[in-house]
Amino acid sequence: MRSIGEMARDSGLGVSALRFYDRAGVLVPAWVDPVSGYRWYDPGQLEEARLLARLRRAGMPLADVRMVLVGWSTADTDLVRGLLQAHLRRLERGLADAHGEFSTLRALLDERENPMTSLGTATAELSVPATELAAALDAVRFAAGSDPDLPMLAGVLFDIEGAALSVAATDRYRMAVARTVSTGYDGPRVQAIVPLPLADAMRALLDGEEQVRLGLDGDRVSLAAGDRQTAGRCLDHDFPDYRRLVRLPEGRRAVVDTAALQEALKSGPVRRGELSKQDGEHCDVSVLRVADDGTVTLREDGDEDQGDVAVKRRFLLDALAAGDRDELILEFGAPTAPIAIRRPDDDRALSILMPVRLED
């Protein structure tokens, strides 16, 4: 007999998926311990579990999965082939529909006008406290993207509007925004995406407490600190509207000891999950639960609750470090909503992390 853990390891189905298929009557264990409730499987069920894992990865509906397993067990190859072909046709129709919708969206995007001032004509000069700009860059740098298919995310957005300078970075799965004050500019709102190497060079100049000069002239951006200066070209792309992305519904708030939570994340239970089912990128995941008294705990496998939220562990560690406070506020919405990380004493910086789908 195989334990549920052995069956999960050898079949490609997670423990929770095996429990689900047991409850659904699709793959029922050969024996269940009446005392512990532990599931045991006959060795002959491994082939069926592997088939089930393949059908699951192919996205076949549960009703069809049942019939495929019936046909497989009775050697009814005509039934199995028919069900597989029908599902393949559904997938092809769905892909064709998706292509059509994306073509329409591309056409709509081509028609849209950019409401921001064109990078080719934008001009702005302003002064910013070096310490504040350094803190703002430190608060967002960790969230910048590196996907070559999304070059507009491979930089830090500088958003200048009146006396406010906001910086933002995102890689789709996390976002960080910080604000600082500036002087010397009162023109229309302008934006520039500063490539990461240039943003890092700017940060290296911010080692004093003086005012630094930030300049935007067409597609070039510069930063001068005393007699030192760095400059380069902006990325010729449009950045996502981060203001919409950070509008989160109210949820549960928990004040956490940053160092204690960091230690718990490093030494505590780890699950496996996917940032995106489409991308198929697997990662180490921490599952968080907020108690009624505001205590945040890490949950182990098999101890899930509907209110738990799963996040990529490294992303949360990065966000906690960027928060740069002994205590931070974690805001939880629904399990499918992002987690927000805020500073108790400063509402100008915010990080958000997208939840992660746990592997079955």
N, C-alpha and C positions, 0 to 999 in steps of 0.2 A: 504493500500500500504506500501511496505517496502522500506526504503531508501537503497542506495547502501552500506552504512556503516553497516546497520542492516543485509543486505543480506550477506555481507562478514563475519560478526561475527557469524551468525547462520549456514552458509553453509560450512565453511572451505575453501572457495575461497577468496583470497585477492582482494582488490579493483581493483588493476591493472589487475588481471586475469579476473574479471568481465567485465572490459572495453575491454580487448582483445577479450573475447568471444562475446561481443556485436558487435564489429567491424567485427568479423569473421562470424556473423550471426548464431552463435550456441545457445546463450542464450540472446535473445533480450529483453530489459526492456519493461514492459507493457506501460510505458509512459515516455517521456523525456520532461522536462520543456523547452519550446522553447526559453526562455529568458536566464536562467542560464545554460542550458544543463545538469542539474542534472537528474540522472536516478532513476526511481521508478519501483519497481517490484510488481507483483501480488502475494499475499500469496501462491497461488498454484504453483508458480515457485520455491519455496524453495526445494521441493522434487527433482526437476530436477537439481537444483544447487548442492545439496548434492551428487546426482549420478555423476554429472560432476566432482566434486572434487575427488571422489573415482577413476574414470577412469583416471583422471589426475595423481593421485599418483601412479597408476599402469603403467603409461607410455604409455597409448594407443594412437596411432596416431590420429590426429585431424579428418581425413576422417572417421575413424571407430567410433570415438566419435559421430560424426553427425548421423551416421546410428543407433547407439545404442539408442540415444535419440529419434530418429524417432520411432524405434521399441518399446521403452518403453512407449511413449505417445499413441501408437496405440494398445498396449497390444499384439504386435507381439513377443511372447516369443521365438519362434523358431529362429527368426532373431537375437534377443539379445543373446541367448545362443550360437548360431553359431559364432557370432563375439567375444564373450568372450573366447570361446574355441580356436579360431584361434589365438587370441592374446596370450593366455597362451602358446600355442605351440611355437610361436615366441620367447617368453621369455625363454622357456626351451631350445630351440636350441641355443639361444644366451648364456645361462649359460653353456651349454655343450661346445660351442666353446671357451668360456673364460677359462674353466677348462683345455682344451687342450693347449691353449696358455701359461697358467701359468705353466703347467707341463713342456713344452719346455723351458720356461725361467728358471725354477728351475734347469733343467739339464745343461743349459748354465752357470748358476751361479756356479754350482758345479765344472765345468771345468775351471773356471777362476782362475788365480793365483793372489794373493794379491801382488802388486808391492812394497808395503811398507815393511820395515823391520819388521819381526815377533816380536810380543810383547814378546814372550818367550826368544828372544835373544837380544833385543834392549837394549843398554846401552847409557846413555847420562847424563852429568852433566854440568850445566850452571849456571851463575849468572844473576840475573834480578833485576833492581831497584824495591824496594817494592812498591813505589807509582805508577809506571807504570803498574805493574802486578795487583795491586788492581783496578786501573782504567779500565784495560782490562776486568777483571772478572765482575766488576760492569756493564760494557757495554753490556755483553752477557748473564748474569745469567737469566734475565727475559724470555729469549726465549727457555730455556731448556724444553724438553718434559717430560711427566709423563704417557704416554700410556703404560700399561704393555705389549701390543702386539708389541711394538717397543722399546725394552730395550736399543738398541744402541743409542737412543736419550735421555736417562735419565742421561745425564752427560754433561760435558764440554770437548770438544776436545782440547788437547794441541798438536799443530803441530809445531815441531822443525825442522828448515831447516837452517843450517849455523848459522848466527847471528840473524836470525829472529825467534821470537816466536809468533805464531798466536793462538788465542783461538776462539772457535766457539761453538754455541749452536743453536738448532732448534727443533721445535715440528711439523714440516711440514708446518704449516700455517704462521710461522714467522721464521726469522733467524737473528742472530746477529754475527758479526765477528769483532774482534779487534786485533791489532798487537802491539808488543813492541820489543825492542831490547834486546839482551843478549850477554854475553861474555863467553868464556871458552869452546865452543863446535864448532867444524868445521867438524863433521862427516856427514854421509848420513842422509837424511830426515827420521825422525821417528815420530810416532804419538801415542798418548795414550788418551783414553777416561776416564776422571776422574769422578767417581760417584758424584752426586750432594752433598751428605753429606760431602764427602771428599773435594770437591771444596769449600764448605762453611767453612769448618775447615781451609783450606788454607787461605781463605780471612780474617778470623779472626786474623791470624798471621800478616797480612800486615798493621800494624798500625804505622810503623815508616818510616824513609826515607833511611834506610840502604839498602845494597845489600842483597838479599836472595838467597839461593841455591836451585835450582830445580834439582832433580835427578830422573832418570828412569833406573831401573835395572830389566830387564825381565818384569814380569807382575806387578811390584810394582813401585809406584811413591811416592816421598817424597818432602817435602818443609821444609827448615830449615831457621829460622830467629833468628839470635843470638844463644842463648842456647835453644830456643823453636823449636819444630819440630812436624810435623804431617805426617803420611804416611799411605798407604793402597794399596789395589789391584786395578788395572785398570779393566774396563769392557772388557770382552773378546768378543768384537764385532768390526765390521768395521763401521766407520762413513761415511755418505754420502760425496761425493766430493763437498765440499762447494764452491770450487773455480769456478766450473762450474755454481753453482746455483746463484752466485752473479754477473754473467756477464749479465747485463741488457742493453737493447737497450736504446739509448738516448731518453729523453723525455722532458717534460716541467719541469722547475725548479722554485720553489717558496721559498723565504726566509720568514720564519714565526717567529713571536714573540712567543716563547714557552709558556710562562705563559698565554698569551691571548688565544692561541689556546686550551690550557688545560682547561681554564675556559669555553670557548665556547663549548667544547666537553661535559663537565659536565652538563651544563645548557641548551644546544641547543637541536634541534630536534633529536629524536631517531627513527630508523626504526627497523624492525625485519628481520633477514636474517639467512642463513645457511652457516656454514663454508664449509660443503661438503654435497651434496645431498645424497651421499651414507651413510655417517655417520649420517645424520639427526640431527646434533647438532645445535640448534637454539641459537641465540645470539643477543645482542643489536648492532645495526649498525649505523655508521655515514656515510653520503654520502657527499663526498668532490667535490668541483668544483674549478678549477683554472681559474681566469679571465685573460684577455689579459695583464693586468698590473701586473700579478703575485699574486694577492690577492686570498687567499684561503677562501672559504665560505662553510657553511654547508647548505645542501638543505633539504627542507621539502618534505613530501609525495605529489606526484602529480606534482612536479616541476623538474622532472628528465630531464637530457640532455645526449646525447650519449657520451659526454666526461667525465661524472661524474664517480667517482670511489667510491665504497662502501667498507668499512673496518670495522672489529670488533672494537668497540669503546674502550674496555678495552685494547686491544692489542696496539692501537695507543697511548693511555695514558701511557702505560708501556714503549713504545719505546721513547716517548718524555722525560719521566723522566730519562731513561737510557742515553739519548743523553747528558744530563748534560751541556747544554749551554743555554744562554739567547735567542739566535737565532739558528735555525736549518734550514737545506735545505731539502725540500720535493721534490722528483723527481717523476713525474707521466708519465707513458707510456700510453698504451691503457687501456680501462676500465678493461680488463681481465689480465693485466700485474701487477706485484707487485709494491707497492710503496716503494721507498727507502728513508731512513732518514739518513742524513749525517750532520757532524759538519762542519761549514764554515772554521774553523781554523785547522782541523785535519782530514786528509784523511785515517787515520789508523783504524777508527771505522765506521761501517756501519750496519744499521738494514734494513731489508726488510719485508714487510707485504703482504701476499696474499690477493687479493680482495675477497669479500664475495658476494654470490648470494642472492639478495634480495628476500624475500618472496613475492609471487604474491598476 
